[in-house]
């Protein structure tokens, strides 16, 4: 990992390392597959998600997240555009994709009810799953008990046999890392 304090998206927009791209795929891939399963049959959704990942890898440097245009909104637009491309190709020649499937969804935004709030919650859960392996188990547990379980730091410290400062430090480190990991994903 190059610079864990610099956001993943910022690192990728500056070129990124192999580790950064792998992390991106691990973090955002499941969200893309979730969206793709809403658009296509399960056996074709994984291909669409991979196609979108490839497109994002090629276009991420050109993403300009300004104003109301969050990265998640851009990512969703890439997904919808790739899905529409599949639909156009399916109507141009026979393929495994049923062109009628493209007629049953709202034309403007087929993921109209896939809210950014849901995507944020999905990404936070996914980032936490991935990040757990990046921390010592005692650090992770101290943070989890203090922040997620909302237990008093003194109780967590006593249970873990550490000082209250260690509990606060653990929570700070994990939360700081989570913020850096997801920096730029939304406004």
C-alpha positions in Angstrom: 0.0 0.0 0.0 1.5 3.3 -1.0 0.0 6.0 1.3 -2.9 4.8 3.5 -3.6 8.4 4.5 -4.2 9.5 0.9 -7.6 8.3 -0.4 -7.8 5.3 -2.6 -9.5 7.1 -5.4 -6.9 9.9 -5.3 -4.1 7.4 -5.5 -5.8 5.7 -8.4 -6.4 8.9 -10.2 -2.6 9.5 -10.0 -1.8 6.1 -11.5 -2.1 3.9 -8.5 -0.2 0.7 -7.7 -1.3 -2.8 -8.4 -2.2 -3.0 -4.7 -4.5 0.0 -5.1 -6.3 -1.4 -8.1 -6.7 -4.8 -6.4 -8.1 -3.0 -3.3 -10.5 -1.0 -5.6 -11.8 -4.2 -7.2 -12.2 -5.8 -3.8 -14.1 -2.8 -2.4 -16.2 -1.7 -5.4 -16.6 -5.0 -7.3 -19.3 -6.4 -5.0 -21.3 -3.2 -5.3 -21.0 -3.4 -9.1 -22.1 -7.0 -9.0 -25.1 -6.1 -6.8 -26.2 -3.4 -9.2 -25.6 -5.7 -12.2 -27.8 -8.4 -10.7 -30.6 -5.8 -10.7 -30.2 -5.3 -14.4 -29.4 -8.8 -15.8 -29.8 -12.4 -15.0 -27.2 -13.6 -12.4 -25.1 -15.6 -14.9 -24.6 -12.4 -17.0 -24.3 -9.9 -14.1 -20.7 -10.9 -13.3 -19.7 -10.2 -16.9 -21.3 -6.7 -16.8 -19.6 -5.9 -13.4 -16.2 -7.0 -14.9 -16.9 -4.9 -18.0 -17.7 -1.9 -15.8 -14.5 -2.4 -13.7 -12.4 -2.4 -16.9 -14.1 0.7 -18.1 -13.5 2.5 -14.7 -9.9 1.4 -14.8 -9.6 3.1 -18.2 -11.6 6.2 -17.4 -10.9 7.0 -13.7 -8.3 9.6 -14.4 -10.9 11.6 -16.3 -13.5 11.6 -13.5 -14.1 15.1 -12.2 -16.1 14.9 -9.0 -17.5 18.4 -8.8 -20.7 19.7 -7.3 -23.4 17.1 -7.0 -21.5 14.6 -9.1 -20.1 12.1 -6.6 -17.9 9.2 -7.6 -20.8 6.8 -6.7 -23.1 8.7 -9.1 -20.5 8.5 -11.8 -19.9 4.8 -11.2 -23.6 4.1 -11.4 -23.8 6.1 -14.7 -20.9 4.0 -16.1 -22.9 0.8 -15.0 -26.1 2.0 -16.7 -24.3 3.1 -19.9 -22.5 -0.3 -20.2 -25.8 -2.0 -19.6 -27.4 0.1 -22.3 -24.5 -0.7 -24.7 -25.3 -4.4 -24.1 -28.9 -3.8 -24.9 -28.0 -2.0 -28.2 -25.7 -4.9 -29.2 -28.3 -7.5 -28.2 -30.9 -5.9 -30.5 -28.3 -5.6 -33.3 -27.4 -9.3 -33.3 -28.6 -12.4 -31.5 -26.9 -12.9 -28.1 -27.5 -14.5 -24.8 -29.0 -11.2 -23.4 -32.7 -10.9 -23.9 -33.3 -7.5 -25.5 -36.8 -7.5 -23.9 -35.2 -7.2 -20.5 -34.0 -3.7 -21.4 -37.6 -2.6 -22.0 -38.9 -3.5 -18.5 -36.9 -0.9 -16.6 -37.2 2.8 -16.3 -35.5 4.3 -19.4 -33.8 7.3 -17.7 -32.2 5.4 -14.8 -32.7 1.7 -14.4 -31.0 1.9 -11.0 -33.3 4.7 -9.9 -34.1 3.1 -6.6 -30.4 2.2 -5.9 -29.8 5.2 -3.7 -26.5 6.6 -2.9 -27.3 6.1 0.8 -27.6 2.4 0.2 -24.4 2.3 -1.8 -22.6 4.2 1.0 -23.7 1.7 3.6 -22.7 -1.2 1.3 -19.3 0.3 0.8 -18.7 1.0 4.5 -19.6 -2.6 5.3 -17.4 -3.9 2.5 -14.5 -1.6 3.5 -14.7 -2.8 7.1 -14.6 -6.4 6.0 -11.5 -5.8 4.0 -9.8 -3.6 6.5 -10.1 -5.9 9.4 -7.2 -8.0 8.1 -5.0 -4.8 8.0 -5.1 -4.4 11.8 -4.0 -6.3 14.8 -6.9 -8.2 16.2 -6.6 -6.3 19.5 -6.7 -3.0 17.7 -9.7 -4.0 15.7 -11.6 -5.3 18.7 -10.9 -2.2 20.7 -12.3 0.0 17.9 -15.2 -2.3 17.3 -16.3 -2.5 20.9 -15.9 1.3 21.4 -17.4 2.5 18.2 -19.8 -0.1 16.9 -20.9 -1.6 20.1 -20.9 1.9 21.7 -19.3 0.7 24.9 -17.5 3.0 27.2 -13.7 3.2 26.6 -13.0 2.3 30.2 -15.0 -0.9 30.0 -13.3 -1.9 26.8 -9.9 -1.1 28.2 -10.6 -3.2 31.3 -11.8 -6.1 29.3 -8.8 -6.0 26.9 -6.2 -5.3 29.6 -5.1 -2.0 28.0 -5.3 1.7 28.9 -8.2 3.9 27.9 -5.8 5.8 25.7 -5.0 2.6 23.7 -8.7 2.1 23.1 -9.2 5.7 21.9 -6.0 5.4 19.7 -7.3 2.1 18.2 -10.6 3.7 17.3 -8.9 6.7 15.9 -6.6 4.7 13.7 -9.3 2.5 12.3 -11.8 5.3 11.6 -9.0 7.5 10.1 -8.2 4.6 7.8 -11.8 4.0 6.9 -12.2 7.7 6.0 -9.1 7.6 3.8 -10.2 4.3 2.1 -13.5 5.9 1.1 -12.4 9.5 0.6 -13.9 10.9 -2.6 -16.5 8.2 -3.0 -19.2 10.7 -2.1 -19.4 14.5 -1.6 
